Amino acid sequence: MMQVSVLSGGREVLYLYLRRNRVISACFVFTLSPDQLRKAVRELSGVAGGLASWVIPALEWTQADVASVKDPQQARPDLLEIIPSLLEDCRELPVAEIWQRRRRALQRQWAERLREHPEDITEVSASWMLPEGFTLKPQGRRAKPSTPRKTVRQERRARKA
């Protein structure tokens, strides 16, 4: 997989991930301040030629990754606080078809996993990762303790390796 950096004012603001010369994913740089992220979203939302269709995917992926950070030294609650409003502001932007497919696949995976292991709900780091209207059915009996499984982040890292 190849990574391309998008710069704004000489600073990296967005990473595009390519496979076979096609963008397959994107995320914003985690070290941006909330104001820098707002500015980057505003600027990229107006770019023609398909780049604007990666703003929402980049915000969603950034939200999921930042929310899953366990180390308090690396946590970014300031970014997590503003991403929902940025997503709301961008709701009219197009979303890349490949990302829509990846989002649906991830939503199906989570729905299936949570039906078997509802206790894993705490591992869902962003609401977009669940299908719209998804609810956990009440358990008639206590769920069996689950065996330790990899988190979504660990599974992604394993696939990259």
Secondary structure by P-SEA (a helix, b strand, c coil): cbbbbbbccccccbbbbbcccccccccccccccaaaaaaaaaaaaacccccccaaaaaaaaaaaaaaaccccccccaaaaacaaaaaaaaccccccaaaaaaaaaaaaaaaaaaaacccccccccccccccccccccccccccccccccccaaaaaaaaac
